[in-house]
Amino acid sequence: MSTSNVRNIESLEAFHAGMVNLASDWDKTLQEVRMIVHRAESYFSQERPAYWRRQLQLAERELSEAKDSLAQKRAAIRPGDRPAASEAAKRVRTAEQRVRECESKVRATKAWSIEISQQCDALLGPLADVVQHCEVLLPTAANELRVLIDQLRAYTEQQKPGS
C-alpha cells in the first residue's frame, strides 16, 4: 500500500479557492476587453464613416447653396446692377475646400475601418484561447483538485490513530 505525506490540506483548499476566483476574475476582465474591442471596431467601422459621409452631404449642400447664391449675384441684367460677389465667391471656395476635406476623411475612414477590423480580429483570436482557459480549463483543473482534496481528506481520516 502506498503512503502519502500530506501536511497541510488547508493550503490546497486555499489554492483551489484561488483557482476558482482567478477563473471568475479573468472571465469578467476578458468580457470587458472583448466589449472594448467590439466598441472600438464599431466606432471605426461604422460610426466614424457614417459621421464623415453625413458631413460630406452637408458640405455638398452648402456648396450647392453657395454656388446658387453666387450665380444669383452674377445674374443681374445690367452689369451696374450686380451686387459685389466677393463674399459669395469666398463662400464657394470655402465650401469647395470643406467638400474636399470631407471626401478625404471618407476615404481615410474606409482605410481605418479595414485596418482596425484586421487588428481587432488579430486580438480576438488569441483572446478566445484565454477565454477557453478561464471558462473550461481552469474550472476543470479546480474540479480535479477538489476531487484530490476530498480523497486526501478521506485518506487522512483513515490514518488517524484510533480509526
C-alpha positions as CSV (number, residue, x, y, z in Angstrom):
1,M,0.0,0.0,0.0
2,S,1.4,3.4,-0.9
3,T,1.7,6.2,1.7
4,S,1.2,9.9,1.5
5,N,3.0,12.7,3.2
6,V,0.1,15.3,3.4
7,R,0.9,18.0,5.8
8,N,-1.5,20.8,5.0
9,I,-4.7,20.2,3.2
10,E,-5.8,23.8,4.0
11,S,-3.2,25.2,1.7
12,L,-4.6,23.0,-1.1
13,E,-8.1,24.4,-0.2
14,A,-6.7,27.9,-0.5
15,F,-5.1,27.1,-3.8
16,H,-8.4,25.6,-5.0
17,A,-10.3,28.8,-4.0
18,G,-7.6,30.9,-5.7
19,M,-8.1,29.0,-8.9
20,V,-11.9,29.4,-8.8
21,N,-11.5,33.1,-8.1
22,L,-8.9,33.5,-10.8
23,A,-11.1,31.9,-13.4
24,S,-14.0,34.2,-12.4
25,D,-11.9,37.4,-12.3
26,W,-10.3,36.6,-15.6
27,D,-13.6,35.8,-17.2
28,K,-15.0,39.2,-16.1
29,T,-11.9,41.0,-17.3
30,L,-11.9,39.2,-20.7
31,Q,-15.5,40.0,-21.2
32,E,-14.7,43.7,-20.6
33,V,-11.8,43.5,-23.1
34,R,-14.0,41.9,-25.7
35,M,-16.6,44.6,-25.3
36,I,-13.9,47.3,-25.6
37,V,-12.6,45.7,-28.8
38,H,-16.0,45.4,-30.3
39,R,-16.8,49.0,-29.4
40,A,-13.6,50.2,-31.0
41,E,-14.3,48.2,-34.1
42,S,-17.8,49.6,-34.3
43,Y,-16.6,53.1,-33.7
44,F,-14.0,53.0,-36.5
45,S,-16.0,50.8,-39.0
46,Q,-19.5,52.3,-38.5
47,E,-19.7,55.5,-36.5
48,R,-16.8,57.4,-38.0
49,P,-17.5,56.6,-41.6
50,A,-21.2,57.5,-41.1
51,Y,-20.2,60.8,-39.5
52,W,-18.0,61.8,-42.4
53,R,-20.5,60.7,-45.0
54,R,-23.0,62.9,-43.3
55,Q,-20.5,65.8,-43.1
56,L,-19.9,65.3,-46.9
57,Q,-23.6,65.5,-47.6
58,L,-23.8,68.7,-45.6
59,A,-20.7,70.2,-47.2
60,E,-22.1,69.4,-50.7
61,R,-25.4,71.0,-49.8
62,E,-23.5,74.1,-48.5
63,L,-21.5,74.2,-51.8
64,S,-24.7,74.0,-53.8
65,E,-26.3,76.8,-51.9
66,A,-23.1,78.9,-52.1
67,K,-22.9,78.4,-55.9
68,D,-26.6,79.3,-56.3
69,S,-26.1,82.4,-54.3
70,L,-23.1,83.4,-56.4
71,A,-25.0,82.7,-59.6
72,Q,-27.8,84.9,-58.4
73,K,-25.5,87.8,-57.7
74,R,-23.9,87.4,-61.1
75,A,-27.2,87.1,-62.9
76,A,-28.3,90.7,-62.8
77,I,-29.5,92.0,-66.1
78,R,-27.2,95.0,-66.2
79,P,-23.6,94.8,-65.0
80,G,-24.1,98.0,-63.0
81,D,-26.9,96.4,-61.1
82,R,-24.9,93.5,-59.9
83,P,-24.0,93.4,-56.2
84,A,-20.5,92.7,-55.2
85,A,-20.0,88.9,-55.3
86,S,-16.6,88.7,-53.5
87,E,-18.3,87.3,-50.3
88,A,-20.3,84.8,-52.3
89,A,-17.2,83.7,-54.2
90,K,-15.3,83.3,-51.0
91,R,-18.2,81.2,-49.6
92,V,-18.0,79.0,-52.7
93,R,-14.2,78.5,-52.2
94,T,-14.6,77.7,-48.5
95,A,-17.4,75.2,-49.3
96,E,-15.3,73.6,-52.0
97,Q,-12.4,73.2,-49.6
98,R,-14.8,71.7,-47.0
99,V,-16.1,69.2,-49.6
100,R,-12.5,68.1,-50.4
101,E,-11.7,67.7,-46.8
102,C,-14.8,65.6,-46.2
103,E,-14.1,63.4,-49.2
104,S,-10.6,62.9,-47.9
105,K,-12.0,61.9,-44.5
106,V,-14.4,59.5,-46.1
107,R,-11.5,57.8,-47.9
108,A,-9.4,57.7,-44.7
109,T,-12.2,56.2,-42.6
110,K,-12.5,53.4,-45.1
111,A,-8.8,52.6,-44.7
112,W,-9.1,53.0,-40.9
113,S,-12.1,50.6,-40.9
114,I,-10.2,47.9,-42.7
115,E,-7.1,48.3,-40.5
116,I,-9.0,48.4,-37.2
117,S,-11.1,45.4,-38.2
118,Q,-7.9,43.4,-39.0
119,Q,-6.3,44.4,-35.7
120,C,-9.4,43.6,-33.7
121,D,-9.6,40.2,-35.4
122,A,-5.9,39.6,-34.6
123,L,-6.6,40.4,-31.0
124,L,-9.9,38.4,-30.6
125,G,-8.3,35.1,-31.8
126,P,-5.8,34.8,-29.0
127,L,-8.3,36.3,-26.6
128,A,-10.6,33.4,-27.4
129,D,-7.9,31.0,-26.3
130,V,-7.5,32.8,-23.0
131,V,-11.3,32.7,-22.6
132,Q,-11.3,29.0,-23.1
133,H,-8.7,28.7,-20.3
134,C,-11.0,30.7,-18.0
135,E,-14.3,29.1,-18.9
136,V,-13.1,25.5,-19.4
137,L,-9.6,24.6,-18.4
138,L,-9.3,26.4,-15.0
139,P,-12.7,25.2,-13.7
140,T,-11.8,21.7,-14.9
141,A,-8.5,21.8,-13.0
142,A,-10.2,23.2,-10.0
143,N,-12.7,20.4,-10.1
144,E,-9.9,17.8,-10.4
145,L,-8.1,19.5,-7.4
146,R,-11.4,19.3,-5.4
147,V,-11.6,15.6,-6.0
148,L,-8.0,15.1,-4.9
149,I,-8.5,17.2,-1.8
150,D,-11.6,15.2,-0.9
151,Q,-9.6,12.0,-1.4
152,L,-6.8,13.3,0.7
153,R,-9.2,14.2,3.5
154,A,-10.7,10.7,3.4
155,Y,-7.2,9.3,3.5
156,T,-6.1,11.4,6.4
157,E,-9.3,10.4,8.3
158,Q,-8.3,6.7,7.7
159,Q,-4.8,7.3,9.0
160,K,-5.8,9.0,12.3
161,P,-4.9,6.8,15.3
162,G,-8.0,5.1,16.7
163,S,-9.8,4.9,13.4
